[in-house]
């Protein structure tokens, strides 16, 4: 318990009130000691102490009566115990532990109902009614969301991942947290005066984080967020591995076909040029000039398109001076990061490895542009083969006509 709370109890509380609060504190400490759960990073004994401290603070600010203060403090200590056994719906176990404590302490029956009502209000999210329930609700909200946002909220996210088995990326968690903050309702005058500005600041910071993450994740990345929750990671890896292998094999096949066409056309063109310059054969046999010229022209055209198909093409999406948000979306291919400094590249890769949607987005974009390069290769290659085939047919036909006409 904080020094402020101890001082307040000693100054403003009745001896029997202080005694019952102390018994509740010892009872809760014993429960958390007997059933320690390292996954409860937020809703633990320290959390119960923080809620009780907030209740005491609000009660002082509201000049609350002794009974309302006592009921709220008892509920503040007892309600977190339910998280030990049922994280999703702790209210049932919290109430059971509260009844067990009341039985041990001999607490009056009529006052038990007030405390149990406060516990159900906070643990189950029911509408609060009564001064004690209002103070406890405000204290629990403040202890959960307004303690230390830099440490408490990431711990709350991690706690839910451990105990609920749900994984949240940064954008999804910020959106969930924003929704929860917008549902927070403060009841007491003291809380509205002192906690409302903190709540507004927390909402503002969370909204900025949501917008920042949305700006980072445009187009592909936004659609790929949380993909691992729908498809097993091994299936995704197999998909990318198979597609990359297929694209690389297709690229190698295209290059081999282009090399064949380059070699054939280059050899035939060289032979024909040598043939034409040998002993003025064109003057002696002018009828063969036409088919030779046709094949030279079509062979040269076929050769050009084969060279265009085999010529290296480096896609460069990141130009010098591009914003980092754009750079980090295209760093899988060497042509997109050679213009970056080493520090920029390391920073971009760190962002990629820490964000699964950004990682998959990079791989998808790289696969897409690899496919675009393959499409151009095969179109040039198809044109080269068509020209060679057509030129060869026309050349042979022309030669036969010239020979037998």
Buried (B, 14 or more C-beta within 10 A) or exposed (E): BBEEBEEBBEEBBEEEBBEBBEBBBEBBBEBBEEEEBEBBBBBBBBBBBBBBBBBBBBBBBBEBEEBBBBBBBBBBBBBBBBBBBBBEEBBBBBBEBBBBBBEEEEBEEEBBEBBBBBBBBBBBEEEBEBBBBBBBBBBBBBBBBBBEBEEBBEBBBBBBBBBEEEBBBBBBBBBBBBEBBEEBBBBBEBBBEBBEEBBEEBBEBBBEBBEBBBEBBEEBBBBBBBBBEEEEEEEBEEEBEEBBEEBEEBBEBBBEBBEEBBEBBBEBBEEBEEEBEEEEBBEEEEEBBBBBBBBBEBBBBBBBBBBBBBEEEEBEBBEEEBEEBEBBBBBBBEBBBEBBEEEBBEBBBEBBEEBBBBBBBBBBBBBEBBEEBBEBBBEBBEBBBEBBEEBBEBBEEBBEEBEEE
